[in-house]
Amino acid sequence: ASEMGRTVLATVGTTSFDELVRTLDSTEALEALRARGYNALVLQIGRGEVVPTHILPAGHHEGVPHATAQGVTVSYFRFKPNLD
């Protein structure tokens, strides 16, 4: 039987919360998520100036999932009409 993935959605709404994005943009954060059974991280960064650059490769595009060495797939977006 395949195991369902567990996803963390970190959302800042329509504002910015750069410190949250900065904190999650680290290998330590990914390792902590993986240790707790999560295998995906989706960041909604709103109007923030900080984009995840430490855990994503250079030139990475918004909305494109990326598998990290820590076993957590990461993606980010600014805004969406809904979270489906």
C-alpha positions as CSV (number, residue, x, y, z in Angstrom):
1,A,0.0,0.0,0.0
2,S,1.3,3.5,-0.8
3,E,1.7,6.0,2.0
4,M,-0.2,9.3,1.7
5,G,2.0,12.3,1.9
6,R,1.7,14.9,4.5
7,T,2.0,18.5,3.5
8,V,2.7,21.7,5.5
9,L,1.0,24.8,4.0
10,A,2.6,28.0,5.4
11,T,0.5,30.9,4.5
12,V,0.9,34.6,5.1
13,G,-2.4,35.7,3.5
14,T,-2.3,39.0,1.5
15,T,0.3,40.6,3.7
16,S,4.0,39.6,4.2
17,F,5.7,37.6,6.9
18,D,9.2,37.5,5.7
19,E,10.6,36.1,9.0
20,L,8.3,33.0,8.6
21,V,9.5,32.4,5.0
22,R,13.1,33.0,6.1
23,T,12.8,30.5,8.9
24,L,11.3,27.8,6.7
25,D,14.0,28.4,4.0
26,S,16.5,26.2,5.7
27,T,17.7,22.7,5.6
28,E,17.1,22.5,9.4
29,A,13.4,23.3,8.9
30,L,13.2,20.6,6.2
31,E,14.9,18.1,8.3
32,A,12.5,18.9,11.2
33,L,9.5,18.5,9.0
34,R,10.8,15.2,7.6
35,A,11.5,13.9,11.1
36,R,7.8,14.5,11.9
37,G,6.6,12.6,8.9
38,Y,6.0,15.5,6.4
39,N,7.1,15.2,2.8
40,A,5.9,18.4,1.3
41,L,6.1,22.1,2.1
42,V,4.1,24.7,0.2
43,L,4.8,28.4,1.0
44,Q,2.3,31.1,0.2
45,I,4.5,34.2,0.4
46,G,2.0,37.0,-0.5
47,R,3.6,40.4,-0.9
48,G,6.8,39.4,0.9
49,E,10.2,40.3,-0.3
50,V,11.8,37.0,0.8
51,V,11.5,34.0,-1.6
52,P,13.0,30.6,-0.7
53,T,16.5,30.7,-2.1
54,H,18.3,28.4,0.3
55,I,16.1,25.3,-0.2
56,L,15.4,25.8,-3.8
57,P,17.9,25.9,-6.7
58,A,18.9,29.1,-8.4
59,G,16.4,30.1,-11.1
60,H,13.6,28.1,-9.6
61,H,10.1,29.2,-10.7
62,E,7.1,30.0,-8.6
63,G,4.6,27.1,-8.4
64,V,7.0,24.4,-9.6
65,P,7.6,21.6,-7.0
66,H,11.2,20.7,-6.2
67,A,12.4,17.6,-4.5
68,T,15.1,18.4,-1.9
69,A,17.8,16.2,-0.5
70,Q,16.0,16.1,2.8
71,G,13.1,14.3,1.2
72,V,10.6,17.2,1.3
73,T,9.2,18.5,-1.9
74,V,9.0,22.4,-1.8
75,S,7.0,24.9,-3.8
76,Y,5.9,28.4,-3.3
77,F,3.5,30.9,-4.7
78,R,2.4,34.5,-4.0
79,F,-1.4,34.4,-4.4
80,K,-4.1,32.0,-5.7
81,P,-7.9,32.5,-5.9
82,N,-8.3,29.4,-3.7
83,L,-6.2,26.6,-2.2
84,D,-7.5,23.7,-4.2
